[in-house]
Amino acid sequence: MINQNWWFSTLLRKQFKYCPPLDKEIKCDVLIVGGGFSGMSAAAEFLLKGFKVVLIDRNIVGGSSSGRSAGFLTPDSELELHQLVRRYGPDTAERIGEDRRQAGAFLARE
């Protein structure tokens, strides 16, 4: 069964071909099982370091939980800024905000 993902079927600028199930041996330095944000981020980092990476997923890469919740990728916190400041102090509140902004930029890079 192949999941249909609204993001993939309606918003992609570039169409990707269907990749059939793995039916042969592939040699790699790193095998990543699971194509959500964590798996894709790990794969990208290993590729940047020159490793040969194979990423496998049972359906569409980025099409399960990560794909369905992508609308929630914001630099916002569950706590409002004044709550972060009161609970952790202004310096830590600023670091929390900066970490979230950097995470968003990391995920948005090509």
Stockholm file with secondary structure:
# STOCKHOLM 1.0

chainA/1-110         MINQNWWFSTLLRKQFKYCPPLDKEIKCDVLIVGGGFSGMSAAAEFLLKGFKVVLIDRNIVGGSSSGRSAGFLTPDSELELHQLVRRYGPDTAERIGEDRRQAGAFLARE
#=GR chainA/1-110 SS CCCCCHHHHHTCSSCCCCCCCCCSCCCCSEEEECCSHHHHHHHHHHHHTTCCEEEECSSCTTCSHHHHTGGGCCSCCSSCHHHHHHHHCHHHHHHHHHHHHHHHHHHHCC
#=GC SS_cons         CCCCCHHHHHTCSSCCCCCCCCCSCCCCSEEEECCSHHHHHHHHHHHHTTCCEEEECSSCTTCSHHHHTGGGCCSCCSSCHHHHHHHHCHHHHHHHHHHHHHHHHHHHCC
//
